[in-house]
């Protein structure tokens, strides 16, 4: 259609007499048959010098197809460098000079690259793992370690699980990403599984725990706005951990994570903190939040509770389970004020507590809850689930994620879901969790000056290191590593045990033995420096 203005002047302008061999018909009837093909082609090439335009000419010159093709073919044969020749921009490796340095040419050691090229956001142990199987990891030196970190409560099925590996590998041969502009079957099925195995009605997918909590925070604010609240407040608990984005780190009620990220001394506004499991403090704070200051009310503003956001069990805060009474109160207060009860299940969810969701341990029924970590078994994926009216708060454009719910991540999520469903993994979590709890209690009894009483649910357990133990939790983690056992601290004074959910009985016994050996060496060294 865009070519018509270029052709019509050639045929009709008075300075160009009608060529005797051109028969004119209305173009709209697509009957402008061109007989003098050589003449037309030469003129068009002189004006446009584009093979694509010549090809487009065919769309309005149906009768000239054969002649046009023949002339173009003759042109290419006469001049192989003609602009009408199609070229591929992709060449075989090593056949062209590129300004880019390929990764294969980078031979610097891993440790050096981390020191010079990776931003220093982590304090890393000097170990490089190259393979894994089940609950075992192997380093580049060939040493094996019993993994009771599992990617920080992420590798639920352990390492190199055949079902997960096959699901992800098969999906990569089909389709790994198309965006949320289209339907993704795996996303729909995973959403259905999450909802059918929880109180949720709908799911939103993203890529991490922080993103899933960010989505919950946005949903709570939009829900409050729909209720006429201009100044929505979300309550979170002291010593909580909800993520590293600006909003989720604000929700994380630990000042050490806020240092250096404030504006005028403030983090993101609209968050208030309360002691975990303190009923009176929670009731008092909710009452205060629902009173709008007189000056603000005059300006048409309204302050109110948007949500109470809690971890059923605080992970980074020291493996501290919530109480039934506390969560019952939170539910009651939300019902009375129209706010949302939101549970952060990023670490404790997907079976780690011994039930699929941590809030089930407390008999709680949240309006919104979040998941990540174990949801993909180590493949990045996050989800925010909601029920009732909360499930319909977001509309198109209110929130989004480019990668969220992509075919690859959902294939991993479905593989984990299938494995949990078909292999009675939750029963294993409960049994191995009780075994681990008994073992830690026995060790604490034998070393009462070092360890306190272990706590936690299922395979999310922590043992406190006493203040006068002469060492920190991080140092005990390092001692255990020397014994071939991988653990992770939960704050400065708690050693955390988060093995794969498929860990075996003999592996739990082995881990306990190695941990006790590490403590014995530490105690002996302190006694005889």
C-alpha positions as CSV (number, residue, x, y, z in Angstrom):
1,X,0.0,0.0,0.0
2,X,2.9,2.4,0.8
3,X,4.3,1.8,-2.7
4,X,1.3,3.1,-4.6
5,X,2.2,6.8,-4.4
6,X,5.5,6.0,-5.9
7,X,4.1,4.1,-8.9
8,X,1.2,6.3,-9.8
9,X,3.2,9.4,-10.5
10,X,5.3,7.4,-13.0
11,X,2.2,6.4,-14.9
12,X,0.1,9.6,-14.7
13,X,2.4,12.7,-14.4
14,X,2.1,14.9,-17.6
15,X,5.8,15.1,-17.9
16,X,5.9,11.4,-18.4
17,X,3.9,10.4,-21.5
18,X,2.0,7.2,-21.1
19,X,4.2,4.3,-22.3
20,X,2.4,2.6,-25.3
21,X,2.9,-0.9,-23.8
22,X,1.3,-0.1,-20.4
23,X,-2.4,-0.8,-20.2
24,X,-4.1,1.1,-17.3
25,X,-6.7,-0.4,-15.0
26,X,-7.9,0.8,-11.6
27,X,-5.3,-0.2,-9.0
28,X,-8.0,-0.8,-6.5
29,X,-9.2,-3.7,-8.7
30,X,-5.6,-5.1,-8.7
31,X,-5.6,-5.3,-12.5
32,X,-2.7,-3.0,-13.3
33,X,-0.9,-5.5,-15.4
34,X,2.6,-4.4,-16.4
35,X,4.0,-5.7,-19.7
36,X,7.1,-3.6,-20.0
37,X,8.8,-5.2,-16.9
38,X,12.3,-4.2,-17.8
39,X,11.4,-0.5,-17.9
40,X,9.6,-0.5,-14.6
41,X,12.3,-2.5,-12.8
42,X,15.1,-0.3,-14.0
43,X,13.4,2.9,-12.8
44,X,12.4,1.4,-9.4
45,X,16.0,0.2,-8.8
46,X,17.4,3.6,-9.6
47,X,15.0,5.3,-7.2
48,X,15.0,3.0,-4.3
49,X,18.0,0.6,-4.6
50,X,16.3,-1.8,-2.3
51,X,15.5,-5.4,-3.0
52,X,12.8,-5.3,-0.4
53,X,10.9,-2.6,-2.3
54,X,11.1,-4.6,-5.5
55,X,9.7,-7.6,-3.7
56,X,6.9,-5.4,-2.3
57,X,6.1,-4.2,-5.8
58,X,4.9,-7.7,-6.5
59,X,2.0,-7.3,-4.1
60,X,0.4,-4.8,-6.5
61,X,1.6,-6.3,-9.7
62,X,0.3,-9.9,-9.7
63,X,0.8,-10.3,-13.4
64,X,4.5,-9.4,-13.3
65,X,5.6,-12.0,-10.8
66,X,7.4,-14.3,-13.2
67,X,9.0,-11.5,-15.2
68,X,10.1,-9.8,-12.0
69,X,11.6,-12.9,-10.5
70,X,13.5,-13.6,-13.7
71,X,14.9,-10.1,-13.9
72,X,16.0,-10.1,-10.3
73,X,17.7,-13.5,-10.8
74,X,19.5,-12.2,-13.8
75,X,20.7,-9.1,-11.9
76,X,22.1,-11.3,-9.0
77,X,23.8,-13.5,-11.5
78,X,25.4,-10.6,-13.2
79,X,26.4,-8.9,-9.9
80,X,26.8,-11.2,-6.9
81,X,27.4,-8.2,-4.6
82,X,24.1,-6.7,-5.5
83,X,22.0,-5.4,-2.6
84,X,19.3,-7.9,-3.6
85,X,21.3,-10.8,-2.3
86,X,20.2,-12.0,1.2
87,X,23.0,-12.4,3.8
88,X,23.0,-14.2,7.2
89,X,24.5,-12.1,10.0
90,X,25.3,-15.3,12.0
91,X,28.6,-17.0,11.2
92,X,30.3,-20.1,12.4
93,X,32.5,-19.7,15.5
94,X,36.0,-18.7,14.7
95,X,35.2,-17.6,11.2
96,X,34.8,-13.9,11.8
97,X,36.6,-11.2,13.8
98,X,34.5,-9.9,16.7
99,X,35.1,-7.0,19.1
100,X,33.7,-9.1,21.9
101,X,35.7,-11.3,24.2
102,X,34.0,-14.7,24.4
103,X,33.7,-16.3,27.9
104,X,35.7,-19.3,26.6
105,X,38.8,-17.0,26.4
106,X,38.6,-16.0,30.0
107,X,41.0,-18.2,31.9
108,X,41.6,-16.3,35.1
109,X,40.9,-18.3,38.3
110,X,37.4,-18.2,39.9
111,X,38.7,-16.7,43.1
112,X,40.5,-13.9,41.3
113,X,37.5,-13.1,39.2
114,X,35.3,-12.9,42.3
115,X,37.9,-10.6,43.8
116,X,38.1,-8.3,40.8
117,X,34.9,-8.6,38.9
118,X,32.0,-9.5,41.2
119,X,30.5,-6.9,43.5
120,X,31.2,-7.7,47.2
121,X,27.7,-8.4,48.4
122,X,28.5,-11.7,50.0
123,X,31.2,-13.0,52.3
124,X,32.0,-16.3,50.7
125,X,33.7,-19.4,52.0
126,X,36.8,-20.4,49.9
127,X,35.1,-23.4,48.4
128,X,34.1,-24.0,44.8
129,X,31.5,-26.7,44.2
130,X,31.3,-28.4,40.8
131,X,28.8,-31.2,41.2
132,X,26.2,-32.6,43.5
133,X,24.0,-35.6,44.0
134,X,21.2,-35.9,46.6
135,X,22.4,-34.4,49.9
136,X,26.1,-34.3,48.8
137,X,28.2,-31.7,47.1
138,X,31.6,-32.1,45.6
139,X,34.2,-29.4,45.4
140,X,36.8,-28.7,42.6
141,X,39.3,-30.4,44.8
142,X,37.3,-33.6,44.8
143,X,36.2,-33.4,48.5
144,X,32.6,-34.3,49.2
145,X,30.4,-32.4,51.7
146,X,27.1,-33.3,53.4
147,X,24.9,-30.4,52.4
148,X,22.6,-29.2,55.2
149,X,22.2,-25.8,53.6
150,X,20.5,-26.9,50.3
151,X,21.0,-23.5,48.7
152,X,19.6,-21.8,51.8
153,X,16.4,-23.9,52.0
154,X,16.0,-24.0,48.2
155,X,17.1,-27.3,46.8
156,X,14.2,-29.2,48.2
157,X,14.8,-32.4,46.1
158,X,18.5,-32.2,46.6
159,X,21.1,-32.0,43.8
160,X,20.7,-33.6,40.4
161,X,17.3,-35.0,41.1
162,X,16.4,-37.1,38.0
163,X,12.8,-35.9,37.8
164,X,13.7,-32.2,38.1
165,X,16.6,-32.5,35.8
166,X,14.5,-34.2,33.1
167,X,11.7,-31.7,33.4
168,X,14.0,-28.7,33.0
169,X,16.0,-30.4,30.2
170,X,12.9,-31.4,28.3
171,X,11.4,-28.0,28.6
172,X,14.6,-26.3,27.2
173,X,14.2,-28.4,24.0
174,X,10.7,-27.0,23.5
175,X,10.2,-23.5,24.8
176,X,11.8,-21.6,27.7
177,X,10.4,-18.1,27.5
178,X,7.7,-16.2,25.6
179,X,6.6,-13.5,28.2
180,X,3.2,-13.1,29.8
181,X,1.6,-11.7,26.6
182,X,0.5,-15.2,25.9
183,X,-0.9,-18.3,27.6
184,X,1.7,-20.6,29.2
185,X,0.3,-24.1,30.0
186,X,2.8,-24.8,32.7
187,X,2.0,-21.6,34.5
188,X,-1.7,-22.3,34.5
189,X,-1.2,-25.9,35.8
190,X,1.2,-24.7,38.6
191,X,-1.2,-22.0,39.7
192,X,-4.0,-24.7,39.8
193,X,-1.8,-27.0,41.9
194,X,-0.9,-24.2,44.4
195,X,-4.5,-23.2,44.8
196,X,-5.8,-26.7,45.1
197,X,-3.3,-27.5,47.8
198,X,-3.9,-24.3,49.8
199,X,-6.6,-21.7,50.7
200,X,-5.6,-19.6,47.7
201,X,-7.9,-18.8,44.7
202,X,-5.3,-17.2,42.4
203,X,-1.5,-17.0,42.0
204,X,0.8,-14.4,40.6
205,X,4.3,-15.6,39.4
206,X,7.6,-13.8,39.6
207,X,11.2,-14.8,40.1
208,X,12.2,-14.7,43.8
209,X,11.1,-14.3,47.4
210,X,11.7,-10.6,47.5
211,X,9.6,-10.1,44.3
212,X,6.8,-12.2,45.7
213,X,6.8,-10.2,48.9
214,X,7.0,-7.0,46.9
215,X,3.9,-8.1,45.0
216,X,2.1,-8.8,48.3
217,X,3.0,-5.3,49.6
218,X,1.7,-3.7,46.4
219,X,-1.5,-5.7,46.6
220,X,-2.1,-4.7,50.2
221,X,-1.7,-1.0,49.3
222,X,-4.0,-1.2,46.3
223,X,-6.6,-3.1,48.5
224,X,-6.3,-0.3,51.1
225,X,-6.7,2.4,48.4
226,X,-9.9,0.7,47.2
227,X,-11.2,1.1,50.8
228,X,-10.5,4.8,50.8
229,X,-7.2,4.7,52.8
230,X,-4.7,7.3,51.5
231,X,-2.0,6.5,54.1
232,X,-1.9,2.6,54.3
233,X,0.3,1.0,57.0
234,X,1.7,-2.5,56.9
235,X,2.7,-4.1,60.2
236,X,5.7,-6.5,60.3
237,X,7.5,-8.2,63.1
238,X,10.8,-7.3,64.7
239,X,13.7,-9.6,63.6
240,X,11.7,-10.5,60.4
241,X,13.2,-10.8,57.0
242,X,11.2,-10.2,53.8
243,X,13.8,-9.4,51.1
244,X,16.3,-7.0,49.7
245,X,14.3,-4.7,47.5
246,X,13.7,-1.2,48.9
247,X,10.2,-2.0,50.0
248,X,10.9,-5.5,51.3
249,X,14.0,-4.5,53.2
250,X,11.9,-1.8,54.8
251,X,9.4,-4.4,55.8
252,X,12.4,-6.3,57.2
253,X,12.3,-5.0,60.8
254,X,16.1,-5.2,61.4
255,X,17.8,-1.8,61.4
256,X,21.2,-3.3,60.3
257,X,19.7,-3.9,56.9
258,X,18.5,-0.3,56.6
259,X,21.8,1.5,57.1
260,X,22.8,3.6,54.1
261,X,19.5,3.1,52.3
262,X,17.4,5.8,53.9
263,X,16.2,9.2,52.5
264,X,16.3,11.9,55.2
265,X,16.7,9.1,57.7
266,X,13.6,7.3,56.5
267,X,13.1,4.1,54.6
268,X,9.9,3.5,52.5
269,X,7.0,5.0,54.5
270,X,4.0,3.0,55.5
271,X,5.6,0.3,57.7
272,X,5.4,-0.2,61.4
273,X,7.1,-2.8,63.5
274,X,6.0,-4.9,66.5
275,X,7.6,-7.6,68.7
276,X,7.0,-11.1,67.3
277,X,4.5,-13.2,69.3
278,X,3.6,-10.2,71.5
279,X,-0.2,-10.0,71.6
280,X,-0.6,-6.8,73.6
281,X,1.9,-4.9,71.4
282,X,0.1,-6.0,68.3
283,X,-3.3,-4.9,69.6
284,X,-2.0,-1.5,70.7
285,X,-0.2,-0.8,67.4
286,X,-3.3,-1.7,65.3
287,X,-5.4,0.7,67.4
288,X,-2.9,3.5,66.9
289,X,-2.6,3.0,63.2
290,X,-6.4,3.3,62.6
291,X,-6.5,6.8,64.1
292,X,-5.9,9.5,61.4
293,X,-4.1,12.6,62.8
294,X,-6.4,15.6,62.8
295,X,-4.2,17.7,60.5
296,X,-4.2,14.9,57.9
297,X,-7.9,14.4,58.2
298,X,-8.4,18.1,57.4
299,X,-6.5,17.5,54.1
300,X,-8.8,14.6,53.2
301,X,-6.3,11.9,54.1
302,X,-7.1,8.7,55.9
303,X,-4.7,6.5,57.8
304,X,-5.5,2.8,58.2
305,X,-4.2,-0.7,58.5
306,X,-3.5,-2.2,55.1
307,X,-2.0,-5.6,56.3
308,X,-0.3,-7.5,58.9
309,X,2.6,-9.4,57.3
310,X,4.3,-12.2,59.2
311,X,6.5,-15.2,58.8
312,X,4.9,-18.3,60.3
313,X,8.4,-19.1,61.5
314,X,11.1,-16.5,61.4
315,X,14.1,-17.9,59.5
316,X,16.8,-15.2,59.4
317,X,15.5,-13.9,62.7
318,X,16.8,-17.0,64.5
319,X,14.4,-19.9,63.7
320,X,11.6,-18.7,65.9
321,X,8.1,-20.2,65.3
322,X,5.0,-18.1,65.7
323,X,2.4,-19.1,68.2
324,X,-1.2,-20.1,67.5
325,X,-2.5,-17.3,69.8
326,X,-0.5,-14.6,68.0
327,X,-1.7,-15.6,64.5
328,X,-5.3,-16.0,65.8
329,X,-5.1,-12.4,67.0
330,X,-3.6,-11.2,63.8
331,X,-6.5,-12.8,61.9
332,X,-9.1,-11.3,64.2
333,X,-7.6,-7.8,63.9
334,X,-7.5,-8.0,60.1
335,X,-11.1,-9.1,60.0
336,X,-12.2,-6.2,62.3
337,X,-10.3,-3.6,60.3
338,X,-10.8,-4.9,56.7
339,X,-7.0,-5.4,56.4
340,X,-5.2,-8.4,54.9
341,X,-3.3,-11.1,56.8
342,X,-0.2,-11.9,54.8
343,X,2.2,-14.8,55.4
344,X,5.7,-14.9,54.1
345,X,6.3,-18.5,53.3
346,X,9.4,-18.0,51.2
347,X,11.6,-20.1,53.5
348,X,9.2,-22.2,55.5
349,X,6.8,-23.0,52.7
350,X,6.7,-25.8,50.2
351,X,7.0,-28.6,52.7
352,X,9.9,-27.6,54.9
353,X,7.8,-27.3,58.1
354,X,6.4,-30.8,57.7
355,X,3.1,-29.4,56.2
356,X,3.0,-27.9,52.7
357,X,2.6,-24.4,54.2
358,X,4.0,-23.1,57.5
359,X,0.7,-21.3,58.4
360,X,-0.9,-24.7,58.5
361,X,1.2,-25.4,61.5
362,X,-0.6,-22.6,63.2
363,X,-4.1,-23.2,61.9
364,X,-4.0,-19.8,60.3
365,X,-5.9,-18.8,57.1
366,X,-4.1,-15.9,55.4
367,X,-5.6,-13.7,52.7
368,X,-2.2,-13.6,50.9
369,X,0.9,-15.7,51.2
370,X,4.1,-15.9,49.3
371,X,6.5,-18.6,48.1
372,X,9.9,-19.0,46.4
373,X,13.1,-20.9,47.2
374,X,11.9,-24.6,47.3
375,X,9.0,-23.8,44.8
376,X,11.4,-24.4,41.9
377,X,13.8,-26.8,43.7
378,X,16.7,-24.4,42.8
379,X,15.4,-22.9,39.6
380,X,14.4,-19.3,40.2
381,X,10.7,-18.8,40.7
382,X,8.4,-16.9,43.1
383,X,4.7,-16.8,43.6
384,X,2.2,-14.6,45.5
385,X,-1.1,-16.4,46.2
386,X,-4.3,-14.7,47.4
387,X,-7.9,-15.7,48.2
388,X,-11.3,-14.1,48.3
389,X,-11.5,-10.4,47.3
390,X,-7.7,-10.1,47.7
391,X,-7.3,-12.5,44.7
392,X,-9.1,-10.0,42.4
393,X,-7.4,-6.8,43.5
394,X,-4.9,-6.6,40.7
395,X,-6.0,-6.0,37.1
396,X,-4.1,-5.8,33.9
397,X,-1.2,-3.4,34.2
398,X,-1.3,-3.1,38.0
399,X,1.6,-5.5,38.4
400,X,3.8,-7.6,36.1
401,X,6.9,-9.6,35.7
402,X,8.7,-10.3,32.4
403,X,10.1,-13.7,33.4
404,X,7.4,-14.6,36.0
405,X,5.8,-17.9,35.3
406,X,7.9,-18.7,32.2
407,X,7.8,-22.2,30.8
408,X,11.2,-23.2,32.1
409,X,10.6,-22.1,35.7
410,X,7.1,-23.6,35.8
411,X,8.4,-26.9,34.4
412,X,10.7,-27.0,37.5
413,X,7.9,-26.0,39.8
414,X,5.6,-28.7,38.4
415,X,8.4,-31.3,38.8
416,X,8.8,-30.3,42.4
417,X,5.1,-30.3,43.0
418,X,4.7,-33.7,41.4
419,X,7.6,-35.2,43.4
420,X,6.2,-33.8,46.7
421,X,2.8,-35.2,45.8
422,X,3.8,-38.7,44.6
423,X,6.7,-39.6,47.0
424,X,5.2,-38.8,50.4
425,X,8.0,-36.2,51.0
426,X,6.1,-34.5,53.8
427,X,6.2,-37.6,55.8
428,X,9.9,-37.8,55.4
429,X,10.2,-34.2,56.5
430,X,8.4,-34.9,59.7
431,X,10.3,-38.0,60.5
432,X,13.7,-36.7,59.7
433,X,12.9,-33.4,61.4
434,X,12.1,-35.2,64.6
435,X,15.3,-37.2,64.3
436,X,17.3,-34.0,63.8
437,X,15.6,-32.3,66.8
438,X,16.3,-35.3,69.1
439,X,19.9,-35.4,68.0
440,X,20.5,-31.7,68.5
441,X,18.9,-31.9,71.9
442,X,21.3,-34.7,72.9
443,X,24.3,-32.7,71.7
444,X,23.1,-29.6,73.6
445,X,22.8,-31.7,76.7
446,X,26.4,-32.9,76.3
447,X,27.7,-29.4,75.6
448,X,25.5,-27.1,77.8
449,X,28.0,-24.3,77.9
450,X,28.0,-24.1,74.1
451,X,24.5,-24.8,72.8
452,X,21.0,-23.8,73.9
453,X,17.7,-25.5,73.2
454,X,17.1,-26.3,69.5
455,X,13.9,-25.0,67.9
456,X,12.0,-25.1,64.6
457,X,9.7,-27.2,62.6
458,X,10.4,-30.1,60.2
459,X,13.6,-29.7,58.4
460,X,14.0,-26.0,59.4
461,X,15.9,-26.3,62.7
462,X,18.1,-24.0,64.6
463,X,20.3,-24.4,67.7
464,X,21.3,-21.2,69.6
465,X,25.0,-20.7,70.5
466,X,25.3,-19.3,74.0
467,X,26.8,-15.9,74.7
468,X,29.6,-17.3,76.8
469,X,30.3,-20.2,74.4
470,X,33.5,-18.5,73.3
471,X,32.4,-18.6,69.6
472,X,29.8,-17.3,67.2
473,X,27.3,-19.3,65.1
474,X,29.4,-18.4,62.1
475,X,32.5,-19.8,63.6
476,X,30.7,-23.1,64.4
477,X,29.6,-23.2,60.8
478,X,33.2,-22.9,59.8
479,X,34.2,-25.7,62.2
480,X,31.5,-28.0,60.8
481,X,32.7,-27.2,57.3
482,X,36.1,-28.6,58.3
483,X,34.3,-31.8,59.1
484,X,32.7,-31.9,55.7
485,X,29.3,-30.6,56.9
486,X,27.7,-27.5,55.4
487,X,25.5,-25.5,57.7
488,X,24.4,-21.8,57.7
489,X,24.0,-19.2,60.4
490,X,20.6,-17.6,61.1
491,X,21.8,-14.4,62.7
492,X,24.9,-14.1,64.9
493,X,23.9,-16.7,67.4
494,X,21.9,-19.5,65.8
495,X,23.2,-22.4,63.7
496,X,20.7,-23.4,61.1
497,X,20.0,-26.9,59.6
498,X,18.1,-26.9,56.3
499,X,18.9,-30.1,54.4
500,X,17.1,-31.2,51.3
501,X,13.6,-32.5,52.1
502,X,14.6,-35.9,50.7
503,X,17.5,-36.3,53.2
504,X,18.0,-39.9,54.4
505,X,18.0,-41.2,58.0
506,X,21.7,-42.2,57.8
507,X,22.6,-38.7,56.4
508,X,20.9,-37.0,59.4
509,X,22.9,-39.3,61.8
510,X,26.1,-38.5,59.9
511,X,25.4,-34.7,60.0
512,X,24.8,-34.9,63.8
513,X,28.0,-36.8,64.3
514,X,30.1,-34.3,62.3
515,X,28.5,-31.4,64.1
516,X,29.3,-32.8,67.5
517,X,32.8,-33.6,66.4
518,X,33.2,-29.9,65.4
519,X,32.0,-28.8,68.8
520,X,34.2,-31.2,70.6
521,X,37.3,-29.9,68.8
522,X,36.2,-26.3,69.5
523,X,35.8,-27.1,73.2
524,X,39.1,-28.9,73.4
525,X,40.9,-26.1,71.7
526,X,39.4,-23.6,74.2
527,X,40.4,-25.7,77.1
528,X,44.0,-26.2,75.8
529,X,44.8,-23.1,73.7
